[in-house]
């Protein structure tokens, strides 16, 4: 696969040190993301998969400062059908796009392939869970408001023996609340489920009545990635 890095001005969700990255998907669609490399070799890396809103990767703005202050490399991508990537939404192809991004990240200078964590919101949470479940080297995943469907079922939770998962959902977000609890049915490994006193969904939980969540996610990731 081909990729290009352009040192151009980025979206408001990104820092001045970030770079716009494009990656050719298997079907030729150009995927877009923002890459912020750590100044320290061997530091952890966090990959962000957004919820299903047109703004795409920009919705991670409330969390990015915490991740970058921790010294980690960060990749925030626009999934197919959203943001700068565009194209049609296709949840059967999207997991392959995530695989391609993770392979790209693992090839970057200074990145330790065993210290790549994922954070996802809504549909992005399911993609993050699926990608981490299928990679024994993935140490942890944070899922905000995941869903349960035929592509991303709770059965994947059996794959996390010896690893960790943090799941967050709003108490008044009935669908995500129910799914978060159901994900404990067949779980393995260290699983934390927190039901927040909120009606927010996905990255909406990072603001509003739960502004402490970015710090909490940072602390969770630090246990697996170090600082």
N, C-alpha and C positions, 0 to 999 in steps of 0.2 A: 504493500500500500504506500501511496505517496502522501507526504504532508509538507506543509509550508508554515513558516512562522513569520508573522509580519509585525514589526515594531511600530504599530500605529496606535492612535488614541483608542481607548477601549470604552466599554459601557460604564455607566456610573457605578455599577456594582463591583468594579475591579480597581485594584490599586495601580499606581503609575508604573510599578515594577512588573506588572503582568504583561503577557504577550498573547495576541490573538493567534490561535492555532486552527488549521483546517486539516481534515483527514478525509480521504476518499473512502466511502463505504463500498461494500462488495458490489452493490448495484449501481455505483457511480455517483450517488448523492454526496455532495460535499457537506461534511459535518463540521460545525464550528464550536470552538471552546475557548476559554481563557486559561492560560497556564502561568502560574506564579511559582518559580523555582526557588527552593530554599537556598540561602547563602552558605549553608553548611552541608557538606557531603554526608550521606547516610541518614539524614533526618527522615522522619516519616512523611508519607504523602496521603492526601485526602482527595477523593474523587467525589464530586457533587452531582447528583442527578435530580433535576427539578420536577415540580408538579406540572399538571396539564393546564398551563396558562400561557397566553401568547408571549408574555415577557421572558419566558424561559429562564436562562441562567441568571438573569438580573435579580430574580427573587431571592438569591442567596446573599444579598447585600448585608442583612443584619448579622450573618454568621461569619462572613469573610474576615473581618478585622480580628476576631478571636483566633481563627485558624492561622492566619499569617503572623500574629503576635507570638504564637507558640513556636514559630520557626519552621513549620511544615511547608512542603510544596503543596500547591492546591491546583486542581483542574476542575473547572466548572464548565459543563458542556450544555449545548442546546440539543435536545433530543429531536429526532426526525419529526417534522410536522409542527415544530415550535421555534420561536425566536429566529435567529439569523440562519439556522439550518434550513428551515422551510421544508418543502416537500409534503408528502402525505403521511398522516399518522399511521403507523403499522406496528402493532405490539408484538407481532411474530418476528419481525425483522429487528426491532429495537434491541433485543438482547445481544444480537450479533454486533450491533454498533457499539454497545458497551464493552463487549469482548475486545473489539478493535482498539477502543480508547485505552483499555487497561494494558493491552500489549504495547501501545505507544508509550504510555507512562513508564512501563517497566524498562524501556530502552533508553530513557533519558539519563544523562550523566548525573551521577550522585544518588540515583534512586535505588533503594533497597527493595526488590520485588516482594520480600517477605514483610514489608512494613507499609503496605498500601491498604488503607481503610476506605470504606464507602459510606456516604451519607445520602439518603434519598428522601423525597417527599411525595406522598400520594402514589401515583403510578411509578414515579422515580424510586420510591421506597421499595416497591416490589422488584424493580429491576436491580436495585442494590442488593436486596436479600438474595435474589436468584444468582447474581454474579458471585457474591461472596460464598454462598453455599457450595458452589461448584469449584471453588478454589481453596484447597486446604491451606494454602499459604496466607490467605486473607485473614488477618487477626480479629477484625471486628467490623460491625456494620451498625449504623444508626438509622432507624426507619421512622419517619414522621407520617402518621396517618396511612399505614399500608392498607391495601384492599386484599380480598381473597377471591380468586376466580380460577377458571380452568387452567390458565397459564401460570399463575403464581399462587399456589396453594400453601396451606399451613404445613403440609407434609415436608416441605423443604427445611423446616426447623430441626429435623432429625440430623441434619448434616453439620451442626455446629458443636459437636462434641470437642471439648478442649479449646473452644473459641468463645466469643461473646457477641451478644446482640442487645441493643437497647431500642425499645419500641415506645413511641409516644403517641398519644391520641387525646383529643379533646372529649371531655365528658359528654358534651352536648352535640358532638359530631357522631351521631348514633352508629352509622355504618363502621367508621374507623374504630370506635370504642369497642364494638362487638367483635370485630376482627382481631384487634390487639389481644383481647382476652382468649379468643379461640386459638391464637398462635401458641399458647402455652400447653395445648393438649398433648402434642407429641414432641415437645422440645428436648434438645440436648444442649450441653454446655452451660455457660452462664447467660441467663436471659433476664433482662430487667424490663418490666412493663410499667410505664407510669401514665396514669390517667390524669390529665390536667383539668383544672376547673375552667374550661374554655369551650367555646363553640368553634374555634379556629380549626382550619384544615391545612395539613402540609406546612409549608413555610409561613403561613399565617400565624403559626404557633410561636414563631421567633419574635413576634412583636405583640402588640395589644396588652392583654392582661398577664402574659407570661414572658416578660422581657428578660428574665433570668435564664432562659433556656440556652442561649448561645454559650454562656459560661458553663452550664451543666454539660453540654455536648463536648465542649473543649476538654473538660475534666475527664469525661468518659474515654475520649480518644487518647488522652495522655497516658492512661493506664496501659493501653496496647501499643502506642507508638513511641512513648517517651517524649521528652521535651528537648 
